[in-house]
Amino acid sequence: MLRKISQREDQILQLISKGYSNKDIADELFISPHTAKSHRKSLFIKLRVNNSACLIRAAFEQKLIQI
């Protein structure tokens, strides 16, 4: 069973799906790049993936994003 993602993680996921880097995400959401990276790592764990490409695929399959 997958853990539910937070509202902030959902925001991060949507930006990752648009190709945003950690720095881009940080600038968009007024957070530090380190915080953006931490959220990305949390998403990897929750969706049980180890890279951004797999994250997007898993998020799409679970209907967390639309392409």
Distance bins in CASP14 RR format, pairs under 12 A and 6 or more apart:
PFRMAT RR
TARGET T0000
AUTHOR 0000-0000-0000
RMODE 2
METHOD distances of the structure
MODEL  1
1 46 0 0 0 0 0 1 0 0 0 0 0
1 48 0 0 0 0 0 1 0 0 0 0 0
1 62 0 0 0 0 0 1 0 0 0 0 0
2 9 0 0 0 0 0 1 0 0 0 0 0
2 43 0 0 0 0 0 1 0 0 0 0 0
2 45 0 0 0 0 1 0 0 0 0 0 0
2 46 1 0 0 1 0 0 0 0 0 0 0
2 47 1 0 0 1 0 0 0 0 0 0 0
2 48 1 0 0 1 0 0 0 0 0 0 0
2 49 0 0 0 0 0 1 0 0 0 0 0
2 58 0 0 0 0 1 0 0 0 0 0 0
2 59 0 0 0 0 0 1 0 0 0 0 0
2 61 0 0 0 0 0 1 0 0 0 0 0
2 62 1 0 0 1 0 0 0 0 0 0 0
2 64 0 0 0 0 1 0 0 0 0 0 0
3 9 0 0 0 0 1 0 0 0 0 0 0
3 42 0 0 0 0 1 0 0 0 0 0 0
3 43 0 0 0 0 0 1 0 0 0 0 0
3 44 0 0 0 0 0 1 0 0 0 0 0
3 45 0 0 0 0 1 0 0 0 0 0 0
3 46 1 0 1 0 0 0 0 0 0 0 0
3 47 0 0 0 0 1 0 0 0 0 0 0
3 48 0 0 0 0 1 0 0 0 0 0 0
3 62 0 0 0 0 0 1 0 0 0 0 0
4 10 0 0 0 0 1 0 0 0 0 0 0
4 42 0 0 0 0 0 1 0 0 0 0 0
4 43 0 0 0 0 0 1 0 0 0 0 0
4 46 1 0 0 1 0 0 0 0 0 0 0
4 47 0 0 0 0 0 1 0 0 0 0 0
4 62 0 0 0 0 0 1 0 0 0 0 0
4 64 0 0 0 0 0 1 0 0 0 0 0
5 11 0 0 0 0 1 0 0 0 0 0 0
5 12 0 0 0 0 1 0 0 0 0 0 0
5 13 1 0 0 1 0 0 0 0 0 0 0
5 14 0 0 0 0 0 1 0 0 0 0 0
5 16 0 0 0 0 0 1 0 0 0 0 0
5 39 0 0 0 0 1 0 0 0 0 0 0
5 40 0 0 0 0 0 1 0 0 0 0 0
5 42 0 0 0 0 1 0 0 0 0 0 0
5 43 1 0 0 1 0 0 0 0 0 0 0
5 44 0 0 0 0 0 1 0 0 0 0 0
5 45 0 0 0 0 0 1 0 0 0 0 0
5 46 1 0 1 0 0 0 0 0 0 0 0
5 47 0 0 0 0 1 0 0 0 0 0 0
5 55 0 0 0 0 0 1 0 0 0 0 0
5 58 0 0 0 0 0 1 0 0 0 0 0
5 59 0 0 0 0 1 0 0 0 0 0 0
5 62 0 0 0 0 1 0 0 0 0 0 0
5 64 1 0 0 1 0 0 0 0 0 0 0
5 65 0 0 0 0 0 1 0 0 0 0 0
6 12 0 0 0 0 1 0 0 0 0 0 0
6 13 0 0 0 0 0 1 0 0 0 0 0
6 38 0 0 0 0 0 1 0 0 0 0 0
6 39 0 0 0 0 1 0 0 0 0 0 0
6 42 0 0 0 0 1 0 0 0 0 0 0
6 43 0 0 0 0 1 0 0 0 0 0 0
6 46 0 0 0 0 1 0 0 0 0 0 0
7 13 0 0 0 0 0 1 0 0 0 0 0
7 14 0 0 0 0 0 1 0 0 0 0 0
7 29 0 0 0 0 0 1 0 0 0 0 0
7 39 0 0 0 0 0 1 0 0 0 0 0
8 14 0 0 0 0 0 1 0 0 0 0 0
8 15 0 0 0 0 0 1 0 0 0 0 0
8 25 0 0 0 0 0 1 0 0 0 0 0
8 29 1 0 0 1 0 0 0 0 0 0 0
8 30 0 0 0 0 0 1 0 0 0 0 0
8 31 0 0 0 0 1 0 0 0 0 0 0
8 35 0 0 0 0 1 0 0 0 0 0 0
8 36 0 0 0 0 0 1 0 0 0 0 0
8 38 0 0 0 0 0 1 0 0 0 0 0
8 39 1 0 0 1 0 0 0 0 0 0 0
8 40 0 0 0 0 0 1 0 0 0 0 0
8 42 0 0 0 0 1 0 0 0 0 0 0
8 43 0 0 0 0 0 1 0 0 0 0 0
9 15 0 0 0 0 0 1 0 0 0 0 0
9 16 0 0 0 0 0 1 0 0 0 0 0
9 25 0 0 0 0 0 1 0 0 0 0 0
9 29 0 0 0 0 0 1 0 0 0 0 0
9 35 0 0 0 0 0 1 0 0 0 0 0
9 36 0 0 0 0 0 1 0 0 0 0 0
9 38 0 0 0 0 0 1 0 0 0 0 0
9 39 1 0 1 0 0 0 0 0 0 0 0
9 40 0 0 0 0 1 0 0 0 0 0 0
9 41 0 0 0 0 0 1 0 0 0 0 0
9 42 1 0 0 1 0 0 0 0 0 0 0
9 43 1 0 1 0 0 0 0 0 0 0 0
9 44 0 0 0 0 0 1 0 0 0 0 0
9 45 0 0 0 0 0 1 0 0 0 0 0
9 46 1 0 0 1 0 0 0 0 0 0 0
9 47 0 0 0 0 1 0 0 0 0 0 0
9 55 0 0 0 0 0 1 0 0 0 0 0
9 59 0 0 0 0 0 1 0 0 0 0 0
9 64 0 0 0 0 1 0 0 0 0 0 0
9 65 0 0 0 0 0 1 0 0 0 0 0
10 16 0 0 0 0 0 1 0 0 0 0 0
10 17 0 0 0 0 0 1 0 0 0 0 0
10 29 0 0 0 0 0 1 0 0 0 0 0
10 39 0 0 0 0 1 0 0 0 0 0 0
10 42 0 0 0 0 0 1 0 0 0 0 0
10 43 0 0 0 0 1 0 0 0 0 0 0
10 46 0 0 0 0 0 1 0 0 0 0 0
10 47 0 0 0 0 0 1 0 0 0 0 0
10 59 0 0 0 0 1 0 0 0 0 0 0
10 62 0 0 0 0 0 1 0 0 0 0 0
10 64 1 0 0 1 0 0 0 0 0 0 0
10 65 0 0 0 0 1 0 0 0 0 0 0
11 17 0 0 0 0 0 1 0 0 0 0 0
11 18 0 0 0 0 0 1 0 0 0 0 0
11 20 0 0 0 0 0 1 0 0 0 0 0
11 25 0 0 0 0 1 0 0 0 0 0 0
11 26 0 0 0 0 0 1 0 0 0 0 0
11 28 0 0 0 0 1 0 0 0 0 0 0
11 29 1 0 0 1 0 0 0 0 0 0 0
11 30 0 0 0 0 0 1 0 0 0 0 0
11 31 0 0 0 0 1 0 0 0 0 0 0
11 35 0 0 0 0 0 1 0 0 0 0 0
11 36 0 0 0 0 0 1 0 0 0 0 0
11 39 0 0 0 0 1 0 0 0 0 0 0
11 40 0 0 0 0 0 1 0 0 0 0 0
11 43 0 0 0 0 0 1 0 0 0 0 0
11 64 0 0 0 0 0 1 0 0 0 0 0
11 65 0 0 0 0 0 1 0 0 0 0 0
12 18 0 0 0 0 0 1 0 0 0 0 0
12 19 0 0 0 0 0 1 0 0 0 0 0
12 20 0 0 0 0 1 0 0 0 0 0 0
12 21 0 0 0 0 0 1 0 0 0 0 0
12 22 0 0 0 0 1 0 0 0 0 0 0
12 24 0 0 0 0 0 1 0 0 0 0 0
12 25 1 0 1 0 0 0 0 0 0 0 0
12 26 0 0 0 0 0 1 0 0 0 0 0
12 28 0 0 0 0 1 0 0 0 0 0 0
12 29 1 0 0 1 0 0 0 0 0 0 0
12 31 0 0 0 0 1 0 0 0 0 0 0
12 35 0 0 0 0 1 0 0 0 0 0 0
12 36 1 0 0 1 0 0 0 0 0 0 0
12 37 0 0 0 0 1 0 0 0 0 0 0
12 38 0 0 0 0 1 0 0 0 0 0 0
12 39 1 0 1 0 0 0 0 0 0 0 0
12 40 1 0 0 1 0 0 0 0 0 0 0
12 41 0 0 0 0 0 1 0 0 0 0 0
12 42 0 0 0 0 1 0 0 0 0 0 0
12 43 1 0 0 1 0 0 0 0 0 0 0
12 44 0 0 0 0 0 1 0 0 0 0 0
12 46 0 0 0 0 0 1 0 0 0 0 0
12 47 0 0 0 0 0 1 0 0 0 0 0
12 52 0 0 0 0 0 1 0 0 0 0 0
12 55 0 0 0 0 0 1 0 0 0 0 0
12 59 0 0 0 0 0 1 0 0 0 0 0
12 64 0 0 0 0 0 1 0 0 0 0 0
12 65 0 0 0 0 0 1 0 0 0 0 0
13 19 0 0 0 0 0 1 0 0 0 0 0
13 20 0 0 0 0 0 1 0 0 0 0 0
13 25 0 0 0 0 0 1 0 0 0 0 0
13 36 0 0 0 0 0 1 0 0 0 0 0
13 39 0 0 0 0 1 0 0 0 0 0 0
13 40 0 0 0 0 1 0 0 0 0 0 0
13 42 0 0 0 0 0 1 0 0 0 0 0
13 43 1 0 1 0 0 0 0 0 0 0 0
13 44 0 0 0 0 0 1 0 0 0 0 0
13 46 0 0 0 0 1 0 0 0 0 0 0
13 47 0 0 0 0 1 0 0 0 0 0 0
13 49 0 0 0 0 0 1 0 0 0 0 0
13 52 0 0 0 0 0 1 0 0 0 0 0
13 55 1 0 0 1 0 0 0 0 0 0 0
13 56 0 0 0 0 1 0 0 0 0 0 0
13 58 0 0 0 0 0 1 0 0 0 0 0
13 59 1 0 1 0 0 0 0 0 0 0 0
13 60 0 0 0 0 0 1 0 0 0 0 0
13 62 0 0 0 0 0 1 0 0 0 0 0
13 63 0 0 0 0 0 1 0 0 0 0 0
13 64 1 0 0 1 0 0 0 0 0 0 0
13 65 1 0 0 1 0 0 0 0 0 0 0
13 66 0 0 0 0 0 1 0 0 0 0 0
14 20 0 0 0 0 1 0 0 0 0 0 0
14 25 0 0 0 0 1 0 0 0 0 0 0
14 28 0 0 0 0 0 1 0 0 0 0 0
14 29 0 0 0 0 0 1 0 0 0 0 0
14 39 0 0 0 0 0 1 0 0 0 0 0
14 43 0 0 0 0 0 1 0 0 0 0 0
14 55 0 0 0 0 0 1 0 0 0 0 0
14 56 0 0 0 0 0 1 0 0 0 0 0
14 59 0 0 0 0 1 0 0 0 0 0 0
14 60 0 0 0 0 0 1 0 0 0 0 0
14 64 0 0 0 0 1 0 0 0 0 0 0
14 65 1 0 0 1 0 0 0 0 0 0 0
14 66 0 0 0 0 1 0 0 0 0 0 0
14 67 0 0 0 0 0 1 0 0 0 0 0
15 21 0 0 0 0 1 0 0 0 0 0 0
15 22 0 0 0 0 1 0 0 0 0 0 0
15 23 0 0 0 0 0 1 0 0 0 0 0
15 24 1 0 0 1 0 0 0 0 0 0 0
15 25 1 0 1 0 0 0 0 0 0 0 0
15 26 0 0 0 0 1 0 0 0 0 0 0
15 27 0 0 0 0 0 1 0 0 0 0 0
15 28 1 0 0 1 0 0 0 0 0 0 0
15 29 1 0 0 1 0 0 0 0 0 0 0
15 31 0 0 0 0 0 1 0 0 0 0 0
15 36 0 0 0 0 1 0 0 0 0 0 0
15 39 0 0 0 0 1 0 0 0 0 0 0
15 40 0 0 0 0 1 0 0 0 0 0 0
15 43 0 0 0 0 0 1 0 0 0 0 0
15 52 0 0 0 0 0 1 0 0 0 0 0
15 55 0 0 0 0 0 1 0 0 0 0 0
15 56 0 0 0 0 0 1 0 0 0 0 0
15 59 0 0 0 0 0 1 0 0 0 0 0
15 65 0 0 0 0 0 1 0 0 0 0 0
16 22 0 0 0 0 1 0 0 0 0 0 0
16 24 0 0 0 0 1 0 0 0 0 0 0
16 25 1 0 0 1 0 0 0 0 0 0 0
16 28 0 0 0 0 0 1 0 0 0 0 0
16 29 0 0 0 0 0 1 0 0 0 0 0
16 36 0 0 0 0 1 0 0 0 0 0 0
16 37 0 0 0 0 0 1 0 0 0 0 0
16 39 0 0 0 0 1 0 0 0 0 0 0
16 40 1 0 0 1 0 0 0 0 0 0 0
16 41 0 0 0 0 0 1 0 0 0 0 0
16 43 1 0 0 1 0 0 0 0 0 0 0
16 44 0 0 0 0 0 1 0 0 0 0 0
16 47 0 0 0 0 0 1 0 0 0 0 0
16 49 0 0 0 0 0 1 0 0 0 0 0
16 51 0 0 0 0 0 1 0 0 0 0 0
16 52 1 0 0 1 0 0 0 0 0 0 0
16 53 0 0 0 0 0 1 0 0 0 0 0
16 54 0 0 0 0 0 1 0 0 0 0 0
16 55 1 0 0 1 0 0 0 0 0 0 0
16 56 1 0 0 1 0 0 0 0 0 0 0
16 57 0 0 0 0 0 1 0 0 0 0 0
16 58 0 0 0 0 0 1 0 0 0 0 0
16 59 0 0 0 0 1 0 0 0 0 0 0
16 60 0 0 0 0 0 1 0 0 0 0 0
16 64 0 0 0 0 0 1 0 0 0 0 0
16 65 0 0 0 0 1 0 0 0 0 0 0
17 25 0 0 0 0 0 1 0 0 0 0 0
17 40 0 0 0 0 0 1 0 0 0 0 0
17 43 0 0 0 0 0 1 0 0 0 0 0
17 52 0 0 0 0 1 0 0 0 0 0 0
17 53 0 0 0 0 0 1 0 0 0 0 0
17 55 0 0 0 0 1 0 0 0 0 0 0
17 56 1 0 1 0 0 0 0 0 0 0 0
17 57 0 0 0 0 0 1 0 0 0 0 0
17 58 0 0 0 0 0 1 0 0 0 0 0
17 59 1 0 0 1 0 0 0 0 0 0 0
17 60 0 0 0 0 1 0 0 0 0 0 0
17 64 0 0 0 0 1 0 0 0 0 0 0
17 65 1 0 1 0 0 0 0 0 0 0 0
17 66 0 0 0 0 1 0 0 0 0 0 0
17 67 1 0 0 1 0 0 0 0 0 0 0
18 24 0 0 0 0 1 0 0 0 0 0 0
18 25 0 0 0 0 1 0 0 0 0 0 0
18 28 0 0 0 0 1 0 0 0 0 0 0
18 52 0 0 0 0 0 1 0 0 0 0 0
18 56 0 0 0 0 0 1 0 0 0 0 0
18 65 0 0 0 0 1 0 0 0 0 0 0
18 66 0 0 0 0 0 1 0 0 0 0 0
18 67 0 0 0 0 0 1 0 0 0 0 0
19 25 0 0 0 0 1 0 0 0 0 0 0
19 28 0 0 0 0 0 1 0 0 0 0 0
19 40 0 0 0 0 0 1 0 0 0 0 0
19 52 0 0 0 0 1 0 0 0 0 0 0
19 53 0 0 0 0 0 1 0 0 0 0 0
19 55 0 0 0 0 0 1 0 0 0 0 0
19 56 0 0 0 0 1 0 0 0 0 0 0
19 65 0 0 0 0 0 1 0 0 0 0 0
19 67 0 0 0 0 0 1 0 0 0 0 0
20 26 0 0 0 0 1 0 0 0 0 0 0
20 27 0 0 0 0 1 0 0 0 0 0 0
20 28 1 0 0 1 0 0 0 0 0 0 0
20 29 0 0 0 0 1 0 0 0 0 0 0
20 33 0 0 0 0 0 1 0 0 0 0 0
20 36 0 0 0 0 1 0 0 0 0 0 0
20 39 0 0 0 0 0 1 0 0 0 0 0
20 40 0 0 0 0 0 1 0 0 0 0 0
20 52 0 0 0 0 0 1 0 0 0 0 0
20 56 0 0 0 0 0 1 0 0 0 0 0
21 27 0 0 0 0 1 0 0 0 0 0 0
21 28 0 0 0 0 0 1 0 0 0 0 0
21 33 0 0 0 0 1 0 0 0 0 0 0
21 36 0 0 0 0 1 0 0 0 0 0 0
21 37 0 0 0 0 1 0 0 0 0 0 0
21 40 0 0 0 0 1 0 0 0 0 0 0
21 52 0 0 0 0 1 0 0 0 0 0 0
22 28 0 0 0 0 0 1 0 0 0 0 0
22 29 0 0 0 0 0 1 0 0 0 0 0
22 31 0 0 0 0 1 0 0 0 0 0 0
22 32 0 0 0 0 1 0 0 0 0 0 0
22 33 1 0 1 0 0 0 0 0 0 0 0
22 34 0 0 0 0 1 0 0 0 0 0 0
22 35 0 0 0 0 1 0 0 0 0 0 0
22 36 1 0 1 0 0 0 0 0 0 0 0
22 37 1 0 1 0 0 0 0 0 0 0 0
22 38 0 0 0 0 1 0 0 0 0 0 0
22 39 0 0 0 0 1 0 0 0 0 0 0
22 40 1 0 0 1 0 0 0 0 0 0 0
22 41 0 0 0 0 0 1 0 0 0 0 0
22 52 0 0 0 0 0 1 0 0 0 0 0
23 29 0 0 0 0 0 1 0 0 0 0 0
23 31 0 0 0 0 0 1 0 0 0 0 0
23 32 0 0 0 0 1 0 0 0 0 0 0
23 33 1 0 1 0 0 0 0 0 0 0 0
23 34 0 0 0 0 0 1 0 0 0 0 0
23 35 0 0 0 0 0 1 0 0 0 0 0
23 36 1 0 0 1 0 0 0 0 0 0 0
23 37 0 0 0 0 1 0 0 0 0 0 0
23 40 0 0 0 0 0 1 0 0 0 0 0
24 31 0 0 0 0 0 1 0 0 0 0 0
24 33 0 0 0 0 1 0 0 0 0 0 0
24 36 0 0 0 0 1 0 0 0 0 0 0
24 40 0 0 0 0 0 1 0 0 0 0 0
25 31 1 0 0 1 0 0 0 0 0 0 0
25 32 0 0 0 0 0 1 0 0 0 0 0
25 33 1 0 0 1 0 0 0 0 0 0 0
25 34 0 0 0 0 0 1 0 0 0 0 0
25 35 0 0 0 0 1 0 0 0 0 0 0
25 36 1 0 1 0 0 0 0 0 0 0 0
25 37 0 0 0 0 1 0 0 0 0 0 0
25 38 0 0 0 0 0 1 0 0 0 0 0
25 39 1 0 0 1 0 0 0 0 0 0 0
25 40 1 0 0 1 0 0 0 0 0 0 0
25 43 0 0 0 0 0 1 0 0 0 0 0
25 52 0 0 0 0 0 1 0 0 0 0 0
26 32 1 0 1 0 0 0 0 0 0 0 0
26 33 1 0 1 0 0 0 0 0 0 0 0
26 34 0 0 0 0 1 0 0 0 0 0 0
26 35 1 0 0 1 0 0 0 0 0 0 0
26 36 1 0 1 0 0 0 0 0 0 0 0
26 37 0 0 0 0 1 0 0 0 0 0 0
26 38 0 0 0 0 0 1 0 0 0 0 0
26 39 0 0 0 0 0 1 0 0 0 0 0
26 40 0 0 0 0 0 1 0 0 0 0 0
27 33 0 0 0 0 1 0 0 0 0 0 0
27 35 0 0 0 0 0 1 0 0 0 0 0
27 36 0 0 0 0 1 0 0 0 0 0 0
28 36 0 0 0 0 1 0 0 0 0 0 0
29 35 0 0 0 0 1 0 0 0 0 0 0
29 36 1 0 0 1 0 0 0 0 0 0 0
29 39 0 0 0 0 1 0 0 0 0 0 0
30 36 0 0 0 0 0 1 0 0 0 0 0
31 37 0 0 0 0 0 1 0 0 0 0 0
31 38 0 0 0 0 1 0 0 0 0 0 0
31 39 0 0 0 0 1 0 0 0 0 0 0
31 40 0 0 0 0 0 1 0 0 0 0 0
32 38 0 0 0 0 1 0 0 0 0 0 0
32 39 0 0 0 0 0 1 0 0 0 0 0
33 39 0 0 0 0 0 1 0 0 0 0 0
33 40 0 0 0 0 0 1 0 0 0 0 0
34 40 0 0 0 0 0 1 0 0 0 0 0
34 41 0 0 0 0 0 1 0 0 0 0 0
35 41 0 0 0 0 0 1 0 0 0 0 0
35 42 0 0 0 0 0 1 0 0 0 0 0
36 42 0 0 0 0 0 1 0 0 0 0 0
36 43 0 0 0 0 0 1 0 0 0 0 0
37 43 0 0 0 0 0 1 0 0 0 0 0
37 44 0 0 0 0 0 1 0 0 0 0 0
37 52 0 0 0 0 0 1 0 0 0 0 0
38 44 0 0 0 0 0 1 0 0 0 0 0
38 45 0 0 0 0 0 1 0 0 0 0 0
39 45 0 0 0 0 0 1 0 0 0 0 0
39 46 0 0 0 0 0 1 0 0 0 0 0
39 55 0 0 0 0 0 1 0 0 0 0 0
40 46 0 0 0 0 0 1 0 0 0 0 0
40 47 0 0 0 0 0 1 0 0 0 0 0
40 49 0 0 0 0 0 1 0 0 0 0 0
40 50 0 0 0 0 0 1 0 0 0 0 0
40 51 0 0 0 0 0 1 0 0 0 0 0
40 52 1 0 0 1 0 0 0 0 0 0 0
40 55 1 0 0 1 0 0 0 0 0 0 0
40 56 0 0 0 0 0 1 0 0 0 0 0
40 59 0 0 0 0 0 1 0 0 0 0 0
41 47 0 0 0 0 0 1 0 0 0 0 0
41 49 0 0 0 0 0 1 0 0 0 0 0
41 50 0 0 0 0 0 1 0 0 0 0 0
41 51 0 0 0 0 0 1 0 0 0 0 0
41 52 0 0 0 0 0 1 0 0 0 0 0
41 55 0 0 0 0 0 1 0 0 0 0 0
42 49 0 0 0 0 0 1 0 0 0 0 0
42 55 0 0 0 0 0 1 0 0 0 0 0
43 49 0 0 0 0 1 0 0 0 0 0 0
43 50 0 0 0 0 0 1 0 0 0 0 0
43 51 0 0 0 0 0 1 0 0 0 0 0
43 52 0 0 0 0 1 0 0 0 0 0 0
43 54 0 0 0 0 0 1 0 0 0 0 0
43 55 1 0 1 0 0 0 0 0 0 0 0
43 56 0 0 0 0 0 1 0 0 0 0 0
43 58 0 0 0 0 1 0 0 0 0 0 0
43 59 0 0 0 0 1 0 0 0 0 0 0
43 62 0 0 0 0 0 1 0 0 0 0 0
43 64 0 0 0 0 1 0 0 0 0 0 0
43 65 0 0 0 0 0 1 0 0 0 0 0
44 50 1 0 0 1 0 0 0 0 0 0 0
44 51 1 0 0 1 0 0 0 0 0 0 0
44 52 0 0 0 0 1 0 0 0 0 0 0
44 53 0 0 0 0 0 1 0 0 0 0 0
44 54 0 0 0 0 1 0 0 0 0 0 0
44 55 1 0 0 1 0 0 0 0 0 0 0
44 56 0 0 0 0 0 1 0 0 0 0 0
44 58 0 0 0 0 1 0 0 0 0 0 0
44 59 0 0 0 0 0 1 0 0 0 0 0
45 55 0 0 0 0 0 1 0 0 0 0 0
45 58 0 0 0 0 0 1 0 0 0 0 0
46 55 0 0 0 0 1 0 0 0 0 0 0
46 58 0 0 0 0 1 0 0 0 0 0 0
46 59 0 0 0 0 0 1 0 0 0 0 0
46 62 0 0 0 0 0 1 0 0 0 0 0
46 64 0 0 0 0 0 1 0 0 0 0 0
47 54 0 0 0 0 1 0 0 0 0 0 0
47 55 1 0 1 0 0 0 0 0 0 0 0
47 56 0 0 0 0 1 0 0 0 0 0 0
47 57 0 0 0 0 1 0 0 0 0 0 0
47 58 1 0 1 0 0 0 0 0 0 0 0
47 59 1 0 0 1 0 0 0 0 0 0 0
47 60 0 0 0 0 0 1 0 0 0 0 0
47 61 0 0 0 0 1 0 0 0 0 0 0
47 62 1 0 0 1 0 0 0 0 0 0 0
47 64 0 0 0 0 1 0 0 0 0 0 0
47 65 0 0 0 0 0 1 0 0 0 0 0
48 54 0 0 0 0 1 0 0 0 0 0 0
48 55 0 0 0 0 1 0 0 0 0 0 0
48 57 0 0 0 0 0 1 0 0 0 0 0
48 58 1 0 0 1 0 0 0 0 0 0 0
48 59 0 0 0 0 0 1 0 0 0 0 0
48 61 0 0 0 0 0 1 0 0 0 0 0
48 62 0 0 0 0 0 1 0 0 0 0 0
49 55 1 0 1 0 0 0 0 0 0 0 0
49 56 0 0 0 0 1 0 0 0 0 0 0
49 57 1 0 0 1 0 0 0 0 0 0 0
49 58 1 0 1 0 0 0 0 0 0 0 0
49 59 0 0 0 0 1 0 0 0 0 0 0
49 60 0 0 0 0 0 1 0 0 0 0 0
49 61 0 0 0 0 0 1 0 0 0 0 0
49 62 0 0 0 0 0 1 0 0 0 0 0
50 57 0 0 0 0 0 1 0 0 0 0 0
50 58 0 0 0 0 0 1 0 0 0 0 0
51 57 0 0 0 0 1 0 0 0 0 0 0
51 58 0 0 0 0 0 1 0 0 0 0 0
52 58 0 0 0 0 0 1 0 0 0 0 0
52 59 0 0 0 0 0 1 0 0 0 0 0
53 59 0 0 0 0 0 1 0 0 0 0 0
53 60 0 0 0 0 0 1 0 0 0 0 0
54 60 0 0 0 0 0 1 0 0 0 0 0
54 61 0 0 0 0 0 1 0 0 0 0 0
55 61 0 0 0 0 0 1 0 0 0 0 0
55 62 0 0 0 0 0 1 0 0 0 0 0
55 64 0 0 0 0 1 0 0 0 0 0 0
55 65 0 0 0 0 1 0 0 0 0 0 0
56 62 0 0 0 0 0 1 0 0 0 0 0
56 64 0 0 0 0 1 0 0 0 0 0 0
56 65 1 0 0 1 0 0 0 0 0 0 0
56 66 0 0 0 0 0 1 0 0 0 0 0
56 67 0 0 0 0 1 0 0 0 0 0 0
57 64 0 0 0 0 0 1 0 0 0 0 0
57 65 0 0 0 0 1 0 0 0 0 0 0
57 67 0 0 0 0 0 1 0 0 0 0 0
58 64 0 0 0 0 1 0 0 0 0 0 0
58 65 0 0 0 0 1 0 0 0 0 0 0
59 65 1 0 1 0 0 0 0 0 0 0 0
59 66 0 0 0 0 1 0 0 0 0 0 0
59 67 0 0 0 0 1 0 0 0 0 0 0
60 66 1 0 0 1 0 0 0 0 0 0 0
60 67 1 0 1 0 0 0 0 0 0 0 0
61 67 0 0 0 0 0 1 0 0 0 0 0
END
